């Protein structure tokens, strides 16, 4: 009997169109919060995992090898906008939009001026991409203070996960 039930369940799943149950559910208990409590990805969804992205210098013509100060990279808000801009470009090359992003991990290095991560600056940069007219949704998110990033002038690195119904 168990075998028949299992066989019927597997057969039923195999006969459904591949995207039939593909969905992303965003869970947010506090409407005022800028991040989600969670995101649930249903069967049949296509997912994209974006490696950590570092910001670029404020002057796009300046090679990283020539950067000699945090000021040349910008404050945490500026660096957050830069890193999220890179993520947006990666998503777009793969057929995704920022609104398909469901999870971000932010790694913040201490600002040399304060010795602490600039959480408020990261949030200000974040708000230029999420909860906007272009991308009204938000994401689940974690933020970590780290001792340092790969280079001495980086204040933030951001990883992303995006999900959408399979094509």
C-alpha positions in Angstrom: 0.0 0.0 0.0 2.8 2.4 0.9 4.5 1.8 -2.5 1.2 2.6 -4.3 0.8 5.8 -2.5 4.4 6.8 -3.1 4.1 5.9 -6.8 0.9 7.9 -7.1 2.6 11.0 -5.5 5.7 10.7 -7.7 3.5 10.2 -10.8 1.3 13.2 -10.0 4.3 15.4 -9.4 5.9 14.3 -12.7 2.7 15.1 -14.6 2.5 18.7 -13.3 3.9 21.4 -15.5 7.4 22.3 -14.2 6.5 25.8 -13.1 3.0 24.9 -11.7 4.0 25.5 -8.1 6.9 27.8 -8.6 6.5 30.8 -6.4 8.3 33.1 -4.0 6.5 34.1 -0.9 7.9 37.1 1.0 7.1 37.0 4.8 7.1 40.4 6.6 5.4 40.8 10.0 6.3 44.5 10.5 5.2 46.6 7.5 7.6 49.4 8.7 10.7 47.1 8.6 13.1 47.6 5.7 13.8 43.9 5.5 11.7 40.7 5.4 11.4 38.1 8.2 11.9 35.4 5.6 11.4 34.3 2.0 10.0 31.0 0.9 10.8 29.5 -2.5 8.4 27.0 -3.9 9.0 24.0 -6.1 10.0 24.7 -9.7 11.7 28.0 -8.9 15.0 29.0 -10.6 17.6 30.4 -8.2 20.7 32.4 -8.7 23.5 32.7 -6.1 25.6 35.8 -6.6 29.1 35.8 -5.1 30.2 38.6 -2.8 30.5 41.9 -4.7 32.9 44.6 -3.6 32.4 48.3 -4.5 34.4 50.1 -7.1 36.3 53.4 -6.6 34.2 56.6 -6.7 36.2 57.5 -9.8 35.3 54.7 -12.2 38.5 55.4 -14.3 40.7 54.8 -11.3 42.2 51.3 -11.0 42.0 49.6 -7.6 45.8 49.4 -7.5 45.9 53.2 -7.4 43.4 53.6 -4.6 45.2 54.9 -1.4 42.3 55.8 0.9 38.8 55.1 2.0 37.8 58.5 0.7 38.6 57.3 -2.8 36.2 54.4 -2.3 33.5 56.4 -0.6 31.7 56.1 2.7 29.6 53.0 3.6 26.5 54.3 1.8 28.4 55.0 -1.4 30.1 51.6 -1.3 26.8 49.9 -0.6 25.2 51.5 -3.7 28.3 50.5 -5.8 28.2 46.9 -4.6 24.4 46.6 -5.2 24.8 48.2 -8.6 27.2 45.4 -9.5 24.7 42.8 -8.2 21.9 44.5 -10.3 24.1 44.2 -13.4 24.9 40.5 -12.7 21.2 39.7 -12.2 20.2 41.5 -15.4 22.8 39.5 -17.5 21.1 36.3 -16.2 17.5 37.5 -16.9 16.7 38.5 -13.3 15.6 41.8 -11.8 16.5 43.3 -8.4 12.9 42.5 -7.4 13.8 38.8 -7.8 16.4 39.1 -5.0 15.2 37.3 -1.9 18.3 37.3 0.4 21.3 39.5 0.9 24.3 39.0 3.2 26.1 42.2 4.1 29.7 42.0 5.4 30.7 45.3 6.9 34.3 46.3 7.9 34.9 48.9 10.5 35.1 52.5 9.2 38.6 53.6 10.1 37.2 56.9 11.4 34.9 55.3 14.0 36.3 51.8 14.5 32.7 50.4 14.0 30.6 49.3 11.1 28.4 52.0 9.6 25.0 50.1 9.8 23.0 53.3 9.1 25.1 54.0 6.0 24.5 50.5 4.7 20.8 50.9 5.3 20.7 54.2 3.4 22.5 52.6 0.4 20.1 49.6 0.6 17.1 51.9 0.5 18.1 53.2 -2.8 17.5 49.8 -4.3 14.7 48.2 -2.2 11.3 49.7 -1.3 11.5 52.0 -4.3 9.2 52.6 -7.2 11.4 50.5 -9.4 11.8 47.7 -6.8 8.9 48.0 -4.3 9.8 44.7 -2.6 12.4 44.1 0.0 14.5 41.0 1.0 15.6 38.8 3.9 18.9 40.1 5.0 21.8 39.4 7.4 24.5 41.9 8.3 27.8 41.0 9.9 30.6 43.1 11.2 33.9 41.6 10.0 37.5 42.5 11.1 38.5 43.4 7.5 37.7 42.6 3.9 40.0 41.6 1.1 41.4 45.2 0.7 42.1 47.9 3.3 39.7 50.4 1.8 36.6 48.3 1.4 33.9 48.9 3.9 31.3 46.4 2.5 30.9 43.2 0.5 27.4 41.9 -0.4 26.2 38.4 -1.5 22.8 37.9 -3.1 20.3 35.1 -3.7 17.6 35.6 -6.3 14.6 33.4 -7.2 11.9 33.4 -9.9 9.6 31.0 -11.5 11.5 28.7 -13.9 11.2 29.6 -17.6 
